[in-house]
Amino acid sequence: MAKKTDMDFTKRTVIAMAQEMVNAKSAVDRSFAAFKALAKEHGVKMPKPD
């Protein structure tokens, strides 16, 4: 079993990584929304995912 200090460190690390993932997803969503608007403006249809 890992020591409590190791578990606390791991938990803090996972929490920090989760926050980074949420921030990155928000940034990607914002840029994708902007890209979709740009594509629509130029009459480009967005393809469906494979």
N, C-alpha and C positions, 0 to 999 in steps of 0.2 A: 504494500500500500504506500502511496506517495505521502510524503510529509505534508502537514497542513500548510506550511509556507509555500511549498511547491504547488499545491492545489490552488491556493489564493493567487499566486502569480499566474498560473495557467488561466484561471477564471478571469482575471483582469485583462490578460492578453486576448482571450476570446471575446470579451466585451468590447475591447478596443477594435479588434478586427471586424466585429459585427457592425460597429459604428462606421468604419471605413467602407464596408460593403454597401451600407444603406446610403451613405453620401455618394459613392460612385454610381449606384443605381439611379439616384436622383439626377445626377449630372448627365448620365446617358439618356435618361428619359427626356430631360429638357432639350438636349441637343437633337434627339430623334424627333421630337415634336417640331423643332425649328426646321429640321431637314424635310419633314413631311410637308410643312407649309411651303417651303421653297419648291419642292417637287410639284405640289399642287398648282402653285403659281405658274409653273412652266408647263403644265399639262402632262406631267409624267405620272403614270400610274405606278403605285407601289406594288411590287410583286408579292405574291404569297410566299411564306416560308416553305422550304422544301420539307 
